[in-house]
């Protein structure tokens, strides 16, 4: 078994065991009041008015559900059968079966033709967890229609290095910065981590012009003294306002716990040495 196959098997193994309880881990104030709202803020404006969306690595359907509820058709694509089984139950409960199709597969080898989807989403870090991020982004770009948008979330390099420093010391932090990856002992597999420049280069070399790179979250750090803010409706709203003010600031984006990127598939490949002008949707 080669290393790429081994990575995929480890990811499948983890999610097969955690699928039934996966959503519970994220049913907490941090995600509900901050992370999810920031994420949706950088998904919704880029969705097409009609068409088909690929939710790549969509797991239990966290983002498939609101996208389908907006009236769009969605292909929920994931490497874990067990995660898809949970998603099927949730979709059925919400009576969205007519809008959602389920397909098991690896984002490094997407079984759809070129220029097929009107929007591609890869949220929840599937690019960080796959065997080969370059191959994955190339595939995600391949199946996206020309001139259409992709949004994706990844692990943040500098946040990961900071966490490694706190937990294990400077040697481990340096290893993360050098290797651009870390091993998650809790999950049992390697995770790729990206700086904003890493992420921009990854997208651009695979035919995607970068529209935005966002840090999630920048200012908020979960501590006993800060957690009560999220349980107070007024303070939680102000925290969200604070994060939205900071999350696009180029000088600090890389310190976000995760990075979120919005890209647009180029209609024409840029000439070497020229920067492509990206037109953003009206928000």
N, C-alpha and C positions, 0 to 999 in steps of 0.2 A: 504494500500500500504506500503510495507516494504521500508527501506531506500535505498536499492540497486535499486529497481524499480524506486524510486523517483529520484535518481541520473540520471538514464538513460533517464527518461522522460524530465528532465531539459536540458540535453545535446541535445536531439532530438529537443526540442522546440527552443533552441538557434540557432541551425544550420538550422532549417527550415526557420527561419526568416532572417538569414544572408547569405544564400547560394548564392543568385544572386549577391551580392556585395562582397562575401568573397575574391575572388582573388584580388580585387582592394586594399584591405588593405595591401597586401604583394607585391604589384607592386611598391616598393620603393627601393632606392639605397642600403640600409642596407641589405635587403634580396637578391637582385640581385647580388651585388658585393662581399658580404661576406658570409652570412649565407647559402645560397643555394649552393655556390661553395664548402664550407667546407663540407656540408652534402653530396653532390654528391661524393666528394673525399673519403668518408667513406662508400659509397654504391657501386659504380661501380666496384671496384676491387674484390668484394665478390660475384658478380652476377655469376650464372652458364653460361656455354657456350650455353646450351640449356635447355629447360624445362619450367616449369610453376612457376610463382611468385605470392605470395599472398601479395597484397598491403592492409594491414589491417588498417582500419580507414583512407583510402586513399582519402576521401573527393572528391574534384573536379578534381582529377587526376593529381595533380602536379608532382608526381613521377612516376605514371603509364605511362605517355606519354613518357619520355625519356627511360624508361625501355622497353616499347613496340617498340619504334623506334630502339632499339638495336636488335630487332628480337625475343625477348622473349614473350611468352604468359603470360598474367597477369589477375588475378582475382582481380578486384577492389571491395573491401568489406567495407561497411560503414553502420553505424546505421541510417544515415539520407537519406531518399528518395530524398529530395530536393537537397542535395549535389551530389548525384549520377545522378540526372537529368542534372545538370550543366556539370558533367563529360561526360555524354553521348554526349552532344552537341560538346564538345571540341574534343572528340575522333573521332566523325563523321567528323568534320572539317578537321582533320588531316588524315582521311582515314585509321584509325587504327582499325576499327570495327572487322576485322577478327582475331585480336590478343588479344582483351580485352573482358572479360566477367564481367558483373556487378551483384553484389549480396548484398542485404540489410540484415544486421544482426549485432549482438553485438559481440565484440571480446571476451567477457567472455563465449560465447557459440557459437563456430564456427562450422557451419554445413558442415564439410568436414571430411573425414576419417583420421586416423593416417598416418603419413609418406607420405603425399600427395604432398607437395610442395617442389620445389628445392631451393627456397629462400623465406624468409618471411621478409617483411618490415612493421614497425609500426612507421612511421615518422609523425610528426605533433602532438605528445603528446597524442595519444589515450590511452596509458597505464596510463597517468596522469589523464585522464578525465573519465575513466571507473568506474564501481561500485566497482571492486575488482581487484587491480593490480596482486595479486598472481594468481587468477583464470585466468586472461587474459593471463599472461605469460605462465602459464601451458597449456592453449589452443593453444597459438601460437607455443609453443614447440611441442605439440602433433601432429600438422598437418605438421610440418617440417620434412623432411627426415633426417635420421641418417647421421651424418657427414657433414651436410649442414649448411649454415650460416643464421643468423637473424640479422637485424639492426633495431634499434629503437631509438626514441628521447623522452625525458621526461623533465619535469620542474625540474630545479636545486634547491635544498633545500637552499643552502647558498645564492644564488643570490636572491631567493624569500624572505628569511629572511632579507637580506639587503634592498630590496625594501620596505618591510613592516616597517622596522625601519625608513626609510626616510619619508614614507607617514603617518604612524600612531604612531610611537614611539616604545620604547623598549619592552613594554608589548606585542604588537602585534607580534614583531619579535620573542620573546620567545615562544609565542603560536605556531608559525609556526614551530619552531625547535622541540617543544615537540610533536605536533600533526602530524608532517610530512604531513601537508596539509594546504590549505588556501581556503577561499571563494572568488571567483571572482565576484565582484559586477557588472562588465560590462557584464559578461556572465551568471550570475545567477546560478552557480553551483560550487561545491567543486572540487579542483584540488589537486592531490597527488604530492608531491615534494620529490626528492631523492638526497641523498648525493652519491658520488661515491661508498662508501662501501654499502649503502643501495641497490644500483642498482646491484652491483656485487652479493650480497647475494640473491637478488630476482631472478636473472638469474640462479645462481648455484644451488639453492634449487629446481629449476624446470628443471634440467637436461641440462642446457646450460653452457658450459665453456666460460668464458669471454676472448675475444681476445683483445679488445681495449675499453677504455672509453675516450671520447673526450669532451672537453668543447667548447661550441659555444655561443658566442664569449668570449674570455678571456680578451683581452686588450682594445678593442674598446668600448667606451661609447658614446652614441649619445648625443651630446650637440651642441648648435649653432656654437661653434668654431671648432667642429670636423666633422660636416656634410659635409662641402665643400670638405674634403678629398675624399669622396666617389664619388664626381662628377668630380674629376680629374682622368683621366685614369691611369696615372703613379702612383699617390699617392694611388689610390684604389688597384692597383696591389701590391704595397709594403705593404699596410695594410693586404692584403690577405696572403702575404708571412710571415708577422709578426705573424698573427693568426695561420698559419700552423706550425710555429716554436714552438708556445706555447701550442697549444691545447691538446697535449698529455702529457705535463709535469705533473707528478703525484702530485707534491706539490701544483699546482694551478688549476688543472682540475675542482675542485669543485666550483670555483668561476665563471665558465662559466654561461652565461645566461640560457643555456639549456645544458643537457648532451646527448651525443649520444653514444650508446653502440653497439658493434658488438659481437655476440656470435656464438658459434658453438654447434650443438646438439651432445652430447656425444654418441658414438657408444656403450660404455660400462659404466655403472654407476661406479663412482670412489669408492674405498674403503675408509672408514672413516679415516681421518687423513692424506690422501695422496692428494697432489696437482696434478691436471690433466695437462699434457703438451698439449698446444694448438699449432697446426701448422697453421701458417698464410699463405695466398696465396702470391705468388710472385707479388709485386706491381711495 
